[in-house]
Amino acid sequence: MGRQVIRRVLAPLVASGLIATSVISIGHGAGAAVTTHGFGSVDAAYLTGPSGATATLYNATHQSIGSGTIDDLGAFVVHDVVPGSGYTFSVTSNGATTVTPAFKVLNQTTPPPASFYKGVTLHVGLNYLPMRDGITLAATVRLPAGKTSLSQGPFPTLIEYSGYGTAAPGSLLDAELGKYTGNRALLPDSATVVGAVIAPSLGFATVSLQMRGSGCSGGAFDLFGPSEPTDGYDAIQEVAGQKWVSNHKVGLVGISYSGISQFGVAGLNPPGLAAIAPLSPTDDLYSTGSPGGIANTGFAAGWIADRVHDAKPASATTGQSWAWAEIQAGDTTCLANQQFHGQAQDVQGILSNNLNRVPSLYDPRSPVKWASHIKVPVFVVGALQDEQTGPQWPTLITALKSDPTVYATLQNGTHGDSLDPDVSNRWIAFNDLYVAKAVPKAPGLIASLILGGLSSSIGGPVAIPAIPGVGSKNYAAALAAFKASQPRVTVNFDNGNSTAGLGKPQAAYSASYSAFPPTTASATSLYLGNGGTLSSTPATGGTTEFNPDPAARPAVTGAAPDFSAWASAPDYNWTQVGTNSAAGFISAPLTSNTTVVGGASLNLQLASSTPAADLQATISEVRPDGTELYVTSGFFRATYAGTLVPSASTVFAPAYTYATATALTPNHTYALRIPIDPIAFTFRAGDRIRVTIEAPGGDRPSWAFANTPAAGATDTITLAGSALVLPVVAGVVPSDSDPVCNISGTTASSNRGQPCRTYAAAANGG
């Protein structure tokens, strides 16, 4: 019954000519005729036909590109196909073979003609938007708070785009306000709060766009795959053309998944796009999934597994619950759109079989690669201890160097801190100015309630500061003032240690820069020395040995069932490493405040007794009272040492391709550079800087690692030539005192994302 409905709903696409078809008679059931369709998508080929039939894709010269079996829903997809004409499917079932008419596999850079987008009309609630390959995506139109009809527009409009339960048509805003009376299974995922709640409360219409192959959207899921940017492009053009969209331009907004997705879409520069505002993104799937070349078996692996589950055909136990609720309510389009869900790209298999960074796999899915093509205004925010997508995202700022209008904010904190009140006020002004093209407005009652509740959920409550530009005499004056007052790069320091209260989401002080890393940063080298010292004097001899042991302490610091990194005082399980399982190096007490802004490099002369060495270097601050405050870490699999690219590296940031791992010669000394994640921190006078070198793990709330050190392995550091190189900036004057450790009886410091512990020297004295 289900497949019959699916094929009925596909009929309009066939009639429109968007899908090439061949009607054939194959023995199927009681001699039923089955329609076989072959058509091209972006870098992929799609086929519908009789379940169980064997299908082979051929190119124009009749070379086999891929083959397999048509699944139980009558679908088969070949991914990663080179764009071009002349592709055909050969389908064999019950001894009979047919070949589909030739079709074209589409590329990313050639959009349909403008006429393709003109016939689409959206209404309030759940819609299905046609993509260039005939697949339809679910998209829910949400009105601004207090509005009841699109006829009350035009409205400034924002799109949120992800594979979570984004387009679920229930009103999350009403649910937050206690007014929702519908089926709660139809509420969107709380991770879509930016587009489903915040933006409508601020007077924006929003379109919640569901990624291909998830929820009620059609097609086959491919995590950040080739069709994701083009689907976003098509949706932008269709939405921007609506008569109720002011200026016929839209913005992209969202946090995390719906922040990352913005880079590929904006990199194609759709004409209807006004600006993007990605929050808590990542720069590259490899840097999150395999930081430093070491597989992240914690958050990254679990997140990908969840996405694979969510992309399965909707049922009572698989796929997305809102899609199943829609189907149960009689949504035949949603049902039809499940057909290709079983043909999702095998993301887990691809990643597990490609431990190296394969450019053909990762580059098309890389936000940092797309960022270099973006031309619209960008407002990007992230934290430097982000427990989910990670702290390495600021490479995006460098990649955006050709874009003249960029506002980037970096700060200590967690994944949720890109929604902090002293960031949200500028995010509001940015969208008012660059999308609505209007003088910024102060939040009304509903928006104030929503923003206040949001602040409370991430450690608040904290009052939102004044919105820049409110009260300006006209739009031109407001825009000019915003441009003059907002630097390209804002660095917030000691988020959580402000007058708002310990652990609450507000920075204590800030600094402004024209680029990241700051061009004014000076390289300060602290040399590893005998006795675990870290000083300005290079060592002339000596070695330090340690026995890396990934089991020496818990893999993550946030394993407790009730742990929340976003709380004002999370109780981290940040334990000391065993004395022999790490090498520590610590400076003398600083004579003056030292502010570090940017990535760092730990340059090591290292030998391992094994053919592989996985390393974690953790930077921390040690106080006179014996407490130690976490700052950041860096990770590196030493077998990738030969992939260093000197021309792309700086004194602060070693750049590796991670293309080929080469086994180490045991006990041979190698010159390694461990990339340290970006830092934005002032080490206070009287405190000491420490670097700890050990096996990966134990310093992050949800990042765990697949380590290779063998039992009894020994790593030896030759001190001569080994140094920590930090980017030190002048002119930053803290307005607060040293962050407080162990607030509220926990291991949390007042600085969000930065746990504390009692300092204990490693066996080598540092």
SEZAVEX-202842 format. One record per residue (C-alpha): x, y, z; residue in one letter. Coordinates in steps of 0.05 Angstrom, whole numbers, padded with zeros to 5 digits, always signed. Example, Ala and Ser with C-alpha at 12.3 -4.5 7.8 and 13.67 -1.06 7.14 Angstrom:
BEGIN
+00246-00090+00156A
+00273-00021+00143S
! end
This chain:
BEGIN
+00000+00000+00000M
+00055+00049+00019G
+00094+00042-00046R
+00031+00050-00087Q
+00018+00117-00053V
+00090+00137-00063I
+00087+00123-00138R
+00021+00160-00145R
+00051+00222-00114V
+00111+00217-00160L
+00066+00221-00221A
+00062+00297-00223P
+00138+00301-00226L
+00138+00252-00283V
+00085+00292-00320A
+00124+00356-00311S
+00184+00327-00346G
+00229+00337-00286L
+00240+00261-00283I
+00258+00220-00344A
+00216+00156-00346T
+00210+00090-00381S
+00148+00048-00371V
+00164-00026-00373I
+00127-00090-00359S
+00164-00135-00310I
+00137-00195-00274G
+00120-00165-00206H
+00067-00194-00163G
+00009-00215-00207A
+00041-00188-00271G
+00036-00116-00250A
+00069-00063-00293A
+00122-00023-00255V
+00145+00046-00277T
+00220+00056-00275T
+00248+00126-00270H
+00321+00147-00276G
+00341+00219-00264F
+00400+00261-00245G
+00411+00299-00181S
+00471+00341-00160V
+00530+00294-00163D
+00483+00235-00157A
+00437+00191-00198A
+00368+00169-00173Y
+00326+00110-00195L
+00257+00083-00178T
+00236+00014-00200G
+00215-00056-00178P
+00239-00077-00110S
+00294-00130-00113G
+00315-00113-00184A
+00388-00106-00200T
+00408-00036-00224A
+00472-00011-00257T
+00489+00061-00273L
+00527+00073-00338Y
+00559+00137-00363N
+00557+00163-00434A
+00613+00115-00456T
+00577+00056-00424H
+00625+00049-00366Q
+00595+00021-00303S
+00593+00074-00248I
+00556+00037-00194G
+00508-00020-00183S
+00463-00049-00130G
+00394-00073-00113T
+00331-00031-00114I
+00306-00029-00042D
+00240-00047-00011D
+00213+00023-00024L
+00231+00017-00098G
+00291+00064-00095A
+00365+00063-00112F
+00415+00120-00111V
+00487+00125-00134V
+00525+00180-00098H
+00588+00218-00118D
+00575+00215-00193V
+00614+00262-00239V
+00565+00313-00269P
+00550+00305-00343G
+00502+00280-00395S
+00487+00211-00423G
+00477+00171-00359Y
+00430+00112-00360T
+00407+00058-00312F
+00402-00014-00334S
+00350-00051-00292V
+00343-00127-00291T
+00285-00163-00257S
+00258-00233-00267N
+00303-00243-00327G
+00280-00180-00364A
+00326-00120-00373T
+00309-00049-00392T
+00350+00014-00399V
+00323+00082-00378T
+00327+00142-00425P
+00392+00181-00418A
+00393+00236-00365F
+00440+00289-00339K
+00475+00289-00272V
+00474+00360-00247L
+00531+00402-00220N
+00533+00452-00162Q
+00548+00514-00201T
+00495+00516-00256T
+00428+00537-00226P
+00362+00529-00263P
+00335+00589-00302P
+00301+00643-00262A
+00234+00620-00289S
+00241+00555-00248F
+00232+00594-00184Y
+00173+00638-00204K
+00116+00589-00201G
+00124+00572-00127V
+00074+00600-00077T
+00084+00588-00002L
+00031+00590+00051H
+00033+00592+00127V
+00050+00523+00154G
+00081+00463+00120L
+00100+00470+00046N
+00138+00427-00003Y
+00189+00464-00045L
+00212+00435-00111P
+00287+00429-00121M
+00323+00430-00188R
+00323+00354-00193D
+00249+00346-00178G
+00257+00326-00105I
+00215+00367-00056T
+00238+00393+00011L
+00192+00406+00070A
+00191+00479+00092A
+00147+00510+00145T
+00129+00584+00141V
+00123+00616+00210R
+00092+00685+00219L
+00121+00739+00262P
+00092+00739+00332A
+00024+00773+00334G
+00012+00766+00259K
-00044+00721+00232T
-00036+00725+00157S
+00017+00733+00103L
-00027+00789+00075S
-00003+00831+00133Q
+00066+00832+00102G
+00114+00843+00072P
+00158+00816+00128F
+00233+00813+00136P
+00246+00739+00127T
+00298+00689+00153L
+00311+00617+00135I
+00337+00564+00182E
+00363+00502+00147Y
+00384+00436+00180S
+00370+00362+00184G
+00341+00364+00254Y
+00266+00365+00262G
+00268+00434+00230T
+00205+00437+00188A
+00159+00404+00240A
+00099+00450+00233P
+00080+00457+00306G
+00091+00525+00339S
+00151+00521+00385L
+00139+00594+00401L
+00069+00579+00427D
+00097+00520+00465A
+00149+00565+00499E
+00093+00613+00517L
+00049+00557+00543G
-00004+00566+00489K
+00007+00505+00444Y
-00051+00456+00441T
-00031+00414+00381G
+00003+00347+00373N
+00069+00354+00411R
+00101+00305+00363A
+00096+00360+00311L
+00138+00410+00350L
+00206+00425+00318P
+00271+00405+00351D
+00292+00452+00406S
+00358+00461+00369A
+00319+00502+00318T
+00302+00555+00370V
+00335+00610+00330V
+00288+00604+00270G
+00228+00574+00305A
+00225+00619+00366V
+00274+00677+00371I
+00267+00705+00301A
+00190+00704+00299P
+00188+00737+00368S
+00230+00794+00339L
+00183+00808+00281G
+00213+00764+00226F
+00176+00714+00185A
+00217+00650+00182T
+00221+00590+00137V
+00244+00527+00171S
+00276+00486+00116L
+00286+00411+00124Q
+00348+00380+00093M
+00341+00330+00037R
+00331+00259+00061G
+00307+00278+00130S
+00238+00289+00161G
+00186+00299+00108C
+00236+00322+00055S
+00248+00277-00004G
+00314+00251-00031G
+00372+00214+00000A
+00410+00243+00058F
+00484+00258+00049D
+00515+00295+00108L
+00537+00363+00082F
+00538+00331+00013G
+00537+00363-00056P
+00462+00375-00059S
+00458+00411+00008E
+00484+00478-00018P
+00443+00475-00082T
+00380+00457-00045D
+00392+00517+00000G
+00403+00560-00062Y
+00338+00537-00094D
+00299+00548-00030A
+00327+00619-00021I
+00307+00638-00092Q
+00237+00610-00082E
+00227+00643-00015V
+00257+00710-00036A
+00208+00713-00094G
+00146+00711-00049Q
+00106+00776-00049K
+00104+00775+00028W
+00181+00777+00033V
+00206+00848+00043S
+00262+00870-00003N
+00257+00802-00037H
+00320+00782+00001K
+00326+00733+00059V
+00377+00718+00112G
+00403+00652+00138L
+00405+00641+00213V
+00416+00584+00262G
+00462+00552+00313I
+00506+00491+00305S
+00477+00446+00249Y
+00438+00504+00219S
+00499+00549+00228G
+00546+00502+00192I
+00497+00492+00133S
+00499+00567+00118Q
+00570+00566+00090F
+00558+00520+00031G
+00494+00556+00012V
+00524+00625+00018A
+00586+00601-00020G
+00541+00593-00081L
+00520+00666-00074N
+00445+00660-00089P
+00419+00728-00113P
+00362+00727-00061G
+00410+00721-00001L
+00420+00784+00040A
+00465+00760+00097A
+00482+00700+00140I
+00489+00694+00216A
+00520+00626+00234P
+00527+00611+00308L
+00572+00557+00338S
+00595+00529+00271P
+00655+00485+00255T
+00707+00498+00202D
+00714+00427+00174D
+00684+00359+00187L
+00754+00330+00194Y
+00776+00378+00247S
+00715+00360+00289T
+00712+00286+00272G
+00787+00274+00274S
+00821+00333+00310P
+00895+00329+00295G
+00883+00265+00257G
+00856+00227+00318I
+00785+00198+00311A
+00735+00233+00357N
+00695+00175+00384T
+00655+00220+00431G
+00609+00275+00408F
+00625+00272+00334A
+00613+00197+00327A
+00549+00200+00368G
+00523+00260+00329W
+00535+00227+00262I
+00500+00163+00286A
+00440+00205+00306D
+00437+00238+00238R
+00439+00170+00204V
+00381+00146+00248H
+00341+00210+00235D
+00349+00202+00160A
+00318+00133+00157K
+00247+00125+00129P
+00198+00150+00181A
+00164+00097+00223S
+00143+00088+00295A
+00216+00070+00313T
+00260+00102+00259T
+00268+00169+00224G
+00240+00232+00253Q
+00178+00228+00298S
+00146+00290+00268W
+00148+00259+00198A
+00114+00196+00225W
+00061+00240+00258A
+00049+00275+00191E
+00043+00209+00154I
-00005+00183+00207Q
-00047+00246+00197A
-00052+00231+00122G
+00005+00272+00091D
+00016+00233+00027T
+00072+00279+00003T
+00111+00265+00067C
+00099+00191+00056L
+00121+00195-00016A
+00183+00232+00004N
+00206+00174+00047Q
+00221+00133-00015Q
+00294+00151-00022F
+00309+00155+00053H
+00336+00084+00053G
+00388+00106+00002Q
+00425+00155+00047A
+00499+00162+00036Q
+00537+00114+00083D
+00570+00170+00122V
+00594+00126+00179Q
+00624+00076+00130G
+00659+00131+00090I
+00690+00163+00151L
+00712+00097+00183S
+00744+00076+00117N
+00778+00143+00106N
+00820+00158+00168L
+00861+00207+00127N
+00832+00273+00103R
+00813+00255+00032V
+00803+00321-00006P
+00750+00294-00054S
+00708+00272+00006L
+00719+00330+00054Y
+00730+00392+00011D
+00659+00395-00018P
+00632+00388+00053R
+00679+00437+00085S
+00652+00504+00112P
+00722+00534+00110V
+00728+00518+00036K
+00661+00549+00021W
+00674+00610+00064A
+00726+00638+00015S
+00670+00646-00037H
+00621+00684+00007I
+00605+00756-00011K
+00545+00774+00033V
+00551+00804+00104P
+00568+00752+00157V
+00556+00752+00232F
+00592+00692+00263V
+00600+00674+00336V
+00632+00615+00372G
+00665+00593+00437A
+00736+00571+00447L
+00718+00513+00492Q
+00658+00490+00450D
+00643+00420+00476E
+00607+00399+00412Q
+00631+00428+00346T
+00697+00447+00377G
+00741+00509+00385P
+00778+00506+00318Q
+00724+00544+00280W
+00761+00613+00278P
+00797+00590+00215T
+00732+00610+00182L
+00749+00683+00198I
+00813+00678+00158T
+00776+00643+00101A
+00727+00702+00099L
+00782+00752+00087K
+00756+00772+00018S
+00687+00788+00046D
+00687+00862+00065P
+00630+00857+00116T
+00645+00807+00171V
+00630+00812+00245Y
+00662+00755+00284A
+00659+00744+00359T
+00704+00696+00398L
+00699+00681+00472Q
+00710+00629+00524N
+00649+00586+00536G
+00606+00529+00511T
+00567+00511+00450H
+00507+00551+00474G
+00546+00614+00489D
+00537+00641+00419S
+00468+00659+00445L
+00494+00700+00504D
+00457+00765+00516P
+00517+00809+00500D
+00522+00774+00433V
+00447+00770+00419S
+00439+00845+00422N
+00487+00853+00364R
+00457+00794+00327W
+00389+00829+00330I
+00418+00893+00303A
+00455+00856+00248F
+00392+00823+00222N
+00351+00886+00227D
+00403+00925+00188L
+00426+00875+00136Y
+00363+00833+00124V
+00304+00877+00145A
+00340+00940+00120K
+00310+00977+00178A
+00329+01016+00240V
+00340+00964+00296P
+00283+00956+00345K
+00284+00940+00419A
+00253+00872+00435P
+00179+00874+00451G
+00146+00838+00509L
+00145+00769+00476I
+00216+00774+00451A
+00239+00798+00519S
+00207+00738+00551L
+00239+00691+00501I
+00308+00722+00507L
+00303+00722+00582G
+00285+00648+00583G
+00341+00633+00535L
+00391+00668+00579S
+00367+00628+00639S
+00377+00563+00600S
+00451+00578+00589I
+00470+00599+00659G
+00432+00665+00666G
+00389+00702+00675P
+00426+00762+00647V
+00392+00824+00619A
+00404+00836+00545I
+00445+00899+00534P
+00420+00956+00491A
+00410+00939+00417I
+00460+00980+00375P
+00424+01030+00331G
+00358+01033+00368V
+00334+01105+00366G
+00374+01124+00304S
+00341+01178+00263K
+00340+01136+00200N
+00366+01072+00169Y
+00428+01103+00138A
+00449+01132+00204A
+00438+01067+00241A
+00478+01027+00190L
+00535+01076+00191A
+00537+01076+00266A
+00537+01000+00269F
+00594+00995+00219K
+00634+01047+00257A
+00623+01015+00326S
+00630+00941+00309Q
+00699+00915+00293P
+00712+00858+00245R
+00734+00815+00304V
+00710+00821+00375T
+00745+00780+00429V
+00706+00773+00493N
+00747+00755+00555F
+00727+00721+00620D
+00656+00704+00598N
+00624+00685+00664G
+00667+00729+00709N
+00629+00794+00699S
+00588+00835+00747T
+00526+00796+00724A
+00548+00740+00771G
+00596+00681+00773L
+00585+00633+00716G
+00531+00675+00682K
+00536+00686+00607P
+00567+00755+00602Q
+00638+00776+00586A
+00679+00818+00633A
+00718+00856+00580Y
+00732+00856+00506S
+00783+00874+00453A
+00776+00893+00380S
+00818+00869+00321Y
+00817+00877+00246S
+00834+00805+00233A
+00841+00738+00268F
+00893+00719+00289P
+00910+00791+00306P
+00964+00820+00262T
+00993+00854+00323T
+01007+00788+00360A
+01080+00776+00376S
+01110+00707+00380A
+01131+00692+00451T
+01169+00627+00460S
+01170+00589+00525L
+01222+00534+00523Y
+01214+00466+00553L
+01269+00454+00604G
+01298+00405+00654N
+01257+00394+00717G
+01192+00412+00680G
+01208+00485+00672T
+01179+00531+00619L
+01221+00593+00609S
+01248+00644+00560S
+01316+00609+00558T
+01325+00552+00508P
+01348+00486+00537A
+01416+00461+00513T
+01408+00389+00532G
+01367+00337+00570G
+01307+00294+00557T
+01241+00279+00590T
+01205+00212+00586E
+01132+00194+00600F
+01087+00134+00589N
+01023+00157+00553P
+00963+00121+00581D
+00893+00138+00554P
+00862+00098+00611A
+00897+00139+00665A
+00834+00181+00676R
+00762+00187+00650P
+00756+00198+00575A
+00711+00259+00582V
+00698+00311+00636T
+00623+00311+00628G
+00602+00239+00636A
+00553+00248+00695A
+00480+00236+00674P
+00459+00305+00698D
+00520+00342+00672F
+00505+00405+00632S
+00563+00444+00604A
+00516+00504+00595W
+00500+00511+00669A
+00530+00568+00710S
+00571+00518+00751A
+00580+00450+00717P
+00613+00398+00760D
+00668+00376+00712Y
+00705+00311+00724N
+00772+00342+00705W
+00823+00298+00739T
+00898+00300+00741Q
+00937+00251+00698V
+00980+00200+00732G
+01049+00225+00749T
+01085+00181+00698N
+01032+00185+00643S
+01045+00257+00626A
+01102+00307+00620A
+01087+00375+00650G
+01124+00441+00641F
+01108+00503+00681I
+01133+00574+00680S
+01155+00617+00738A
+01102+00665+00765P
+01088+00719+00713L
+01112+00788+00730T
+01056+00822+00691S
+00990+00805+00658N
+01000+00767+00593T
+00943+00765+00542T
+00944+00711+00490V
+00898+00715+00429V
+00902+00664+00373G
+00925+00594+00360G
+00991+00569+00387A
+01043+00517+00369S
+01078+00467+00414L
+01142+00449+00378N
+01170+00383+00402L
+01230+00340+00389Q
+01197+00273+00404L
+01213+00199+00398A
+01165+00143+00413S
+01179+00070+00428S
+01121+00051+00383T
+01104+00064+00309P
+01048+00111+00329A
+01042+00168+00379A
+00978+00205+00394D
+00989+00269+00433L
+00948+00319+00471Q
+00978+00384+00495A
+00937+00422+00546T
+00949+00495+00565I
+00928+00516+00635S
+00939+00570+00687E
+00965+00552+00756V
+00950+00600+00813R
+00988+00614+00878P
+00933+00579+00917D
+00947+00513+00882G
+00886+00513+00835T
+00894+00501+00761E
+00848+00531+00708L
+00838+00498+00640Y
+00850+00542+00579V
+00852+00498+00517T
+00884+00437+00485S
+00914+00414+00420G
+00916+00345+00389F
+00962+00310+00340F
+00975+00241+00312R
+01050+00240+00300A
+01044+00195+00240T
+01019+00256+00202Y
+01082+00296+00214A
+01103+00288+00142G
+01041+00323+00117T
+01061+00392+00144L
+01053+00446+00092V
+01106+00499+00108P
+01076+00550+00059S
+01009+00547+00094A
+01037+00547+00164S
+01054+00605+00209T
+01096+00610+00271V
+01032+00601+00311F
+00993+00553+00268A
+01022+00490+00235P
+00980+00468+00176A
+00975+00394+00158Y
+00940+00360+00100T
+00929+00295+00141Y
+00932+00261+00073A
+00978+00202+00089T
+00998+00172+00155A
+01069+00144+00158T
+01090+00097+00214A
+01143+00125+00261L
+01210+00092+00267T
+01211+00071+00340P
+01258+00112+00383N
+01275+00159+00325H
+01268+00233+00343T
+01220+00273+00300Y
+01208+00348+00298A
+01134+00356+00311L
+01088+00416+00315R
+01024+00405+00355I
+00971+00455+00334P
+00940+00486+00397I
+00868+00509+00390D
+00856+00585+00392P
+00864+00621+00459I
+00833+00685+00484A
+00857+00692+00555F
+00896+00737+00602T
+00945+00701+00646F
+00949+00744+00708R
+01012+00769+00743A
+01032+00719+00797G
+01001+00660+00760D
+01040+00609+00720R
+01030+00580+00650I
+01031+00505+00645R
+01032+00457+00586V
+01017+00383+00597T
+01034+00331+00544I
+00998+00264+00549E
+00953+00215+00513A
+00889+00247+00485P
+00827+00250+00528G
+00802+00273+00595G
+00801+00348+00582D
+00735+00358+00543R
+00663+00347+00565P
+00643+00304+00506S
+00703+00294+00461W
+00734+00224+00468A
+00788+00194+00425F
+00809+00129+00392A
+00880+00125+00419N
+00935+00082+00393T
+00989+00081+00448P
+01008+00010+00465A
+01013-00013+00537A
+01081+00006+00563G
+01096+00056+00508A
+01148+00109+00524T
+01152+00178+00492D
+01216+00217+00499T
+01221+00292+00491I
+01288+00322+00473T
+01287+00389+00508L
+01334+00426+00461A
+01291+00454+00406G
+01225+00442+00442S
+01182+00504+00457A
+01112+00530+00465L
+01100+00590+00419V
+01043+00636+00441L
+01012+00696+00406P
+01017+00752+00457V
+00980+00818+00446V
+00991+00884+00481A
+00940+00936+00503G
+00888+00890+00535V
+00872+00911+00606V
+00826+00865+00646P
+00770+00900+00683S
+00760+00840+00729D
+00802+00801+00778S
+00828+00731+00765D
+00769+00683+00750P
+00745+00645+00811V
+00757+00570+00816C
+00710+00518+00846N
+00648+00561+00848I
+00586+00534+00883S
+00626+00475+00909G
+00641+00447+00839T
+00702+00440+00795T
+00675+00497+00752A
+00710+00564+00749S
+00672+00629+00739S
+00698+00628+00667N
+00648+00589+00626R
+00676+00526+00593G
+00739+00527+00636Q
+00741+00477+00694P
+00788+00479+00753C
+00826+00426+00791R
+00880+00422+00844T
+00949+00427+00813Y
+00994+00366+00818A
+01063+00364+00786A
+01079+00310+00735A
+01136+00262+00748A
+01184+00307+00712N
+01168+00364+00759G
+01123+00408+00715G
! end
